[in-house]
Each structure stands twice: as structure tokens, then as C-alpha cells.
Amino acid sequence: MDRNHLERCMDSQAVPSTEVDAPFVSLEAEIPEVLYRGLKDFVGSNPNWDQYQVMSSALAQFLFQNGCSERAVTERYLDDLFSRSQA
């Protein structure tokens, strides 16, 4: 898979005009087995989390720390940083 695969996939689909139309996007990714086991162990020992929340939180953290200025990304990052750490 090359770097532009995601853009080609998005261009070939009808993209809703607002976030209200599609608040979630399905994402498929291959990860190393060691990360999968870590994710599985973490979710197993933290009942307040599921695999989708972990991946969403990790993606928001990555984007925020690498300069993304979208308000929704920042809100997700800060929400997870402060509310999840106390759970």
C-alpha cells in the first residue's frame, strides 16, 4: 500500500457533506502482533476501554502532537488525557 491509498479510497466514495452525516469512519489497519497483544491485554484489564476507544485515542494523540489543529482532535486528545487517566 502506498501513501496515497487512503486519498484514493476517499475520492472513490461519496463523502457526506457534514460530520453529522458520518460521525464515524471504518478503518482497517495491519499492526504488529506485539501491539495487538498489548492492546488485547490493556482492554482486558481496563473495562472502561474498548479497542475502538484505544485506537481513536491513540490517533488523536498522534495527530495533536504532530501539529493537527482541528478542534475535534484537540478536544478528543484533552478529554482522553484528563478524564480517562482518572478512570
OpenMM code with the backbone's topology and positions (N, CA, C; nanometers):
from openmm import Vec3, app, unit

residues = "MET ASP ARG ASN HIS LEU GLU ARG CYS MET ASP SER GLN ALA VAL PRO SER THR GLU VAL ASP ALA PRO PHE VAL SER LEU GLU ALA GLU ILE PRO GLU VAL LEU TYR ARG GLY LEU LYS ASP PHE VAL GLY SER ASN PRO ASN TRP ASP GLN TYR GLN VAL MET SER SER ALA LEU ALA GLN PHE LEU PHE GLN ASN GLY CYS SER GLU ARG ALA VAL THR GLU ARG TYR LEU ASP ASP LEU PHE SER ARG SER GLN ALA".split()
positions = [
    Vec3(0.0853, -0.1179, 0.0000),
    Vec3(0.0000, 0.0000, 0.0000),
    Vec3(0.0895, 0.1235, 0.0000),
    Vec3(0.0564, 0.2180, -0.0855),
    Vec3(0.1354, 0.3402, -0.0907),
    Vec3(0.0706, 0.4511, -0.0084),
    Vec3(0.1384, 0.5630, 0.0021),
    Vec3(0.0937, 0.6735, 0.0874),
    Vec3(-0.0398, 0.7325, 0.0441),
    Vec3(-0.0726, 0.7247, -0.0815),
    Vec3(-0.1930, 0.7892, -0.1317),
    Vec3(-0.3134, 0.6966, -0.1365),
    Vec3(-0.3004, 0.5763, -0.0826),
    Vec3(-0.4097, 0.4799, -0.0864),
    Vec3(-0.5346, 0.5338, -0.0170),
    Vec3(-0.5188, 0.5946, 0.0985),
    Vec3(-0.6331, 0.6484, 0.1714),
    Vec3(-0.7036, 0.7567, 0.0900),
    Vec3(-0.6274, 0.8460, 0.0287),
    Vec3(-0.6891, 0.9510, -0.0512),
    Vec3(-0.7655, 0.8927, -0.1701),
    Vec3(-0.7113, 0.7914, -0.2344),
    Vec3(-0.7803, 0.7294, -0.3471),
    Vec3(-0.9087, 0.6630, -0.3011),
    Vec3(-0.9052, 0.5988, -0.1837),
    Vec3(-1.0260, 0.5350, -0.1306),
    Vec3(-1.1320, 0.6398, -0.0990),
    Vec3(-1.0922, 0.7499, -0.0404),
    Vec3(-1.1870, 0.8553, -0.0057),
    Vec3(-1.2439, 0.9203, -0.1319),
    Vec3(-1.1613, 0.9399, -0.2338),
    Vec3(-1.2089, 1.0015, -0.3571),
    Vec3(-1.3085, 0.9133, -0.4306),
    Vec3(-1.2960, 0.7831, -0.4159),
    Vec3(-1.3828, 0.6927, -0.4903),
    Vec3(-1.5180, 0.6721, -0.4235),
    Vec3(-1.5342, 0.7189, -0.2990),
    Vec3(-1.6594, 0.7036, -0.2266),
    Vec3(-1.7310, 0.8373, -0.2182),
    Vec3(-1.8618, 0.8300, -0.2037),
    Vec3(-1.9384, 0.9531, -0.1819),
    Vec3(-1.9150, 0.9982, -0.0388),
    Vec3(-1.8576, 1.1154, -0.0210),
    Vec3(-1.8262, 1.1672, 0.1112),
    Vec3(-1.9391, 1.2588, 0.1554),
    Vec3(-1.9997, 1.2331, 0.2731),
    Vec3(-2.1073, 1.3197, 0.3216),
    Vec3(-2.0585, 1.4630, 0.3393),
    Vec3(-2.1508, 1.5576, 0.3275),
    Vec3(-2.1129, 1.6981, 0.3319),
    Vec3(-2.0886, 1.7496, 0.4728),
    Vec3(-2.1412, 1.6824, 0.5746),
    Vec3(-2.1210, 1.7288, 0.7111),
    Vec3(-2.0795, 1.6141, 0.8010),
    Vec3(-2.0209, 1.6490, 0.9148),
    Vec3(-1.9817, 1.5476, 1.0116),
    Vec3(-2.1030, 1.4786, 1.0711),
    Vec3(-2.2161, 1.5460, 1.0752),
    Vec3(-2.3379, 1.4875, 1.1302),
    Vec3(-2.3801, 1.3668, 1.0477),
    Vec3(-2.3575, 1.3730, 0.9165),
    Vec3(-2.3938, 1.2625, 0.8285),
    Vec3(-2.3095, 1.1382, 0.8555),
    Vec3(-2.1839, 1.1544, 0.8921),
    Vec3(-2.0945, 1.0408, 0.9142),
    Vec3(-1.9985, 1.0699, 1.0287),
    Vec3(-2.0415, 1.0536, 1.1543),
    Vec3(-1.9535, 1.0841, 1.2653),
    Vec3(-1.8426, 0.9809, 1.2842),
    Vec3(-1.8561, 0.8634, 1.2222),
    Vec3(-1.7556, 0.7593, 1.2351),
    Vec3(-1.7139, 0.7092, 1.0973),
    Vec3(-1.5900, 0.6696, 1.0873),
    Vec3(-1.5356, 0.6129, 0.9650),
    Vec3(-1.4729, 0.4795, 1.0018),
    Vec3(-1.5003, 0.3787, 0.9237),
    Vec3(-1.4411, 0.2482, 0.9468),
    Vec3(-1.2965, 0.2505, 0.8992),
    Vec3(-1.2084, 0.1920, 0.9778),
    Vec3(-1.0661, 0.1932, 0.9466),
    Vec3(-1.0103, 0.0532, 0.9651),
    Vec3(-0.9379, 0.0075, 0.8672),
    Vec3(-0.8739, -0.1227, 0.8764),
    Vec3(-0.7234, -0.1014, 0.8708),
    Vec3(-0.6507, -0.1636, 0.9644),
    Vec3(-0.5063, -0.1459, 0.9674),
    Vec3(-0.4383, -0.2741, 1.0115),
    Vec3(-0.3238, -0.2996, 0.9548),
    Vec3(-0.2416, -0.4112, 0.9995),
    Vec3(-0.1429, -0.3563, 1.1011),
    Vec3(-0.1344, -0.4249, 1.2159),
    Vec3(-0.0401, -0.3836, 1.3198),
    Vec3(0.0456, -0.5030, 1.3582),
    Vec3(0.1647, -0.4788, 1.4097),
    Vec3(0.2486, -0.5897, 1.4541),
    Vec3(0.1793, -0.6686, 1.5658),
    Vec3(0.2077, -0.7964, 1.5702),
    Vec3(0.1428, -0.8834, 1.6685),
    Vec3(0.1688, -0.8376, 1.8116),
    Vec3(0.2863, -0.7861, 1.8394),
    Vec3(0.3182, -0.7408, 1.9748),
    Vec3(0.2259, -0.6256, 2.0165),
    Vec3(0.1916, -0.5367, 1.9226),
    Vec3(0.0978, -0.4285, 1.9540),
    Vec3(-0.0425, -0.4828, 1.9752),
    Vec3(-0.0805, -0.5808, 1.8959),
    Vec3(-0.2118, -0.6430, 1.9130),
    Vec3(-0.2236, -0.7077, 2.0509),
    Vec3(-0.1203, -0.7805, 2.0908),
    Vec3(-0.1244, -0.8439, 2.2239),
    Vec3(-0.1297, -0.7391, 2.3337),
    Vec3(-0.0544, -0.6308, 2.3189),
    Vec3(-0.0586, -0.5232, 2.4171),
    Vec3(-0.1965, -0.4598, 2.4246),
    Vec3(-0.2582, -0.4381, 2.3092),
    Vec3(-0.3933, -0.3832, 2.3045),
    Vec3(-0.4920, -0.4777, 2.3717),
    Vec3(-0.4831, -0.6051, 2.3398),
    Vec3(-0.5723, -0.7053, 2.3968),
    Vec3(-0.5564, -0.7126, 2.5487),
    Vec3(-0.4327, -0.7105, 2.5974),
    Vec3(-0.4079, -0.7140, 2.7422),
    Vec3(-0.4605, -0.5884, 2.8101),
    Vec3(-0.4386, -0.4724, 2.7476),
    Vec3(-0.4846, -0.3466, 2.8056),
    Vec3(-0.6365, -0.3435, 2.8158),
    Vec3(-0.7043, -0.3778, 2.7079),
    Vec3(-0.8509, -0.3767, 2.7077),
    Vec3(-0.9055, -0.4786, 2.8072),
    Vec3(-0.8380, -0.5922, 2.8183),
    Vec3(-0.8807, -0.6947, 2.9135),
    Vec3(-0.8698, -0.6502, 3.0580),
    Vec3(-0.7723, -0.5668, 3.0884),
    Vec3(-0.7524, -0.5234, 3.2270),
    Vec3(-0.8124, -0.3856, 3.2564),
    Vec3(-0.8705, -0.3204, 3.1571),
    Vec3(-0.9328, -0.1893, 3.1744),
    Vec3(-1.0733, -0.1921, 3.1151),
    Vec3(-1.1736, -0.2288, 3.1954),
    Vec3(-1.3086, -0.2451, 3.1425),
    Vec3(-1.3732, -0.1164, 3.0914),
    Vec3(-1.3183, -0.0002, 3.1241),
    Vec3(-1.3742, 0.1266, 3.0754),
    Vec3(-1.3313, 0.1567, 2.9322),
    Vec3(-1.2410, 0.0781, 2.8778),
    Vec3(-1.1895, 0.0989, 2.7429),
    Vec3(-1.2306, -0.0170, 2.6536),
    Vec3(-1.2421, 0.0087, 2.5227),
    Vec3(-1.2529, -0.0978, 2.4244),
    Vec3(-1.1532, -0.0673, 2.3127),
    Vec3(-1.1389, -0.1596, 2.2192),
    Vec3(-1.0368, -0.1437, 2.1161),
    Vec3(-1.0592, -0.0189, 2.0311),
    Vec3(-1.1837, 0.0189, 2.0132),
    Vec3(-1.2137, 0.1359, 1.9315),
    Vec3(-1.1743, 0.2649, 2.0024),
    Vec3(-1.1988, 0.2719, 2.1320),
    Vec3(-1.1597, 0.3896, 2.2093),
    Vec3(-1.0081, 0.4025, 2.2155),
    Vec3(-0.9386, 0.2905, 2.2309),
    Vec3(-0.7923, 0.2938, 2.2365),
    Vec3(-0.7354, 0.3451, 2.1048),
    Vec3(-0.7838, 0.2917, 1.9941),
    Vec3(-0.7323, 0.3337, 1.8639),
    Vec3(-0.7663, 0.4796, 1.8350),
    Vec3(-0.8875, 0.5217, 1.8692),
    Vec3(-0.9276, 0.6601, 1.8481),
    Vec3(-0.8432, 0.7549, 1.9329),
    Vec3(-0.8205, 0.7169, 2.0570),
    Vec3(-0.7392, 0.7987, 2.1463),
    Vec3(-0.5949, 0.8075, 2.0970),
    Vec3(-0.5401, 0.6952, 2.0533),
    Vec3(-0.4017, 0.6932, 2.0040),
    Vec3(-0.3881, 0.7790, 1.8782),
    Vec3(-0.4857, 0.7714, 1.7902),
    Vec3(-0.4814, 0.8508, 1.6685),
    Vec3(-0.4936, 0.9998, 1.6999),
    Vec3(-0.5828, 1.0346, 1.7919),
    Vec3(-0.5976, 1.1751, 1.8315),
    Vec3(-0.4681, 1.2265, 1.8939),
    Vec3(-0.4044, 1.1457, 1.9779),
    Vec3(-0.2780, 1.1865, 2.0396),
    Vec3(-0.1709, 1.2078, 1.9333),
    Vec3(-0.1592, 1.1155, 1.8399),
    Vec3(-0.0601, 1.1286, 1.7339),
    Vec3(-0.0834, 1.2557, 1.6526),
    Vec3(-0.2080, 1.2770, 1.6102),
    Vec3(-0.2387, 1.3944, 1.5286),
    Vec3(-0.2132, 1.5244, 1.6049),
    Vec3(-0.2584, 1.5310, 1.7297),
    Vec3(-0.2389, 1.6518, 1.8099),
    Vec3(-0.0911, 1.6816, 1.8285),
    Vec3(-0.0142, 1.5803, 1.8633),
    Vec3(0.1281, 1.6013, 1.8896),
    Vec3(0.2080, 1.6298, 1.7634),
    Vec3(0.1483, 1.6050, 1.6479),
    Vec3(0.2171, 1.6327, 1.5224),
    Vec3(0.1583, 1.7522, 1.4483),
    Vec3(0.0899, 1.8392, 1.5234),
    Vec3(0.0509, 1.9683, 1.4687),
    Vec3(-0.0890, 1.9813, 1.4134),
    Vec3(-0.1736, 1.8815, 1.4275),
    Vec3(-0.3113, 1.8945, 1.3795),
    Vec3(-0.3834, 1.9978, 1.4657),
    Vec3(-0.4497, 2.0911, 1.4014),
    Vec3(-0.5163, 2.1976, 1.4761),
    Vec3(-0.6687, 2.1874, 1.4713),
    Vec3(-0.7211, 2.0748, 1.4267),
    Vec3(-0.8663, 2.0552, 1.4248),
    Vec3(-0.9192, 2.0533, 1.5678),
    Vec3(-1.0233, 2.1288, 1.5921),
    Vec3(-1.0796, 2.1395, 1.7266),
    Vec3(-1.1250, 2.0034, 1.7814),
    Vec3(-1.1883, 1.9218, 1.6998),
    Vec3(-1.2377, 1.7915, 1.7451),
    Vec3(-1.1227, 1.7002, 1.7877),
    Vec3(-1.0115, 1.7069, 1.7165),
    Vec3(-0.8940, 1.6256, 1.7524),
    Vec3(-0.8385, 1.6728, 1.8860),
    Vec3(-0.8259, 1.8032, 1.9021),
    Vec3(-0.7749, 1.8589, 2.0273),
    Vec3(-0.8653, 1.8238, 2.1445),
    Vec3(-0.9967, 1.8350, 2.1236),
    Vec3(-1.0913, 1.8009, 2.2304),
    Vec3(-1.0810, 1.6542, 2.2679),
    Vec3(-1.0709, 1.5671, 2.1693),
    Vec3(-1.0597, 1.4237, 2.1977),
    Vec3(-0.9311, 1.3946, 2.2747),
    Vec3(-0.8211, 1.4526, 2.2307),
    Vec3(-0.6925, 1.4327, 2.2969),
    Vec3(-0.6983, 1.4780, 2.4424),
    Vec3(-0.7471, 1.5992, 2.4662),
    Vec3(-0.7520, 1.6524, 2.6022),
    Vec3(-0.8530, 1.5767, 2.6886),
    Vec3(-0.9664, 1.5384, 2.6330),
    Vec3(-1.0652, 1.4604, 2.7071),
    Vec3(-1.0053, 1.3282, 2.7538),
    Vec3(-0.9387, 1.2591, 2.6634),
    Vec3(-0.8772, 1.1318, 2.6999),
    Vec3(-0.7623, 1.1505, 2.7983),
    Vec3(-0.6887, 1.2574, 2.7818),
    Vec3(-0.5747, 1.2837, 2.8692),
    Vec3(-0.6185, 1.3037, 3.0144),
    Vec3(-0.7268, 1.3783, 3.0338),
    Vec3(-0.7681, 1.4101, 3.1695),
    Vec3(-0.8764, 1.3190, 3.2258),
    Vec3(-0.9738, 1.2799, 3.1479),
    Vec3(-1.0832, 1.2000, 3.2042),
    Vec3(-1.0490, 1.0524, 3.2103),
    Vec3(-0.9813, 0.9974, 3.1149),
    Vec3(-0.9500, 0.8544, 3.1126),
    Vec3(-0.8438, 0.8188, 3.2160),
    Vec3(-0.7510, 0.9097, 3.2439),
    Vec3(-0.6441, 0.8781, 3.3385),
    Vec3(-0.6958, 0.8600, 3.4799),
    Vec3(-0.8154, 0.9144, 3.5100),
    Vec3(-0.8720, 0.9025, 3.6433),
    Vec3(-0.9673, 0.7841, 3.6543),
    Vec3(-1.0019, 0.7214, 3.5430),
    Vec3(-1.0972, 0.6098, 3.5447),
    Vec3(-1.0357, 0.4830, 3.5990),
] * unit.nanometer
topology = app.Topology()
chain = topology.addChain("A")
for resn in residues:
    res = topology.addResidue(resn, chain)
    for name in ("N", "CA", "C"):
        topology.addAtom(name, app.Element.getBySymbol(name[0]), res)
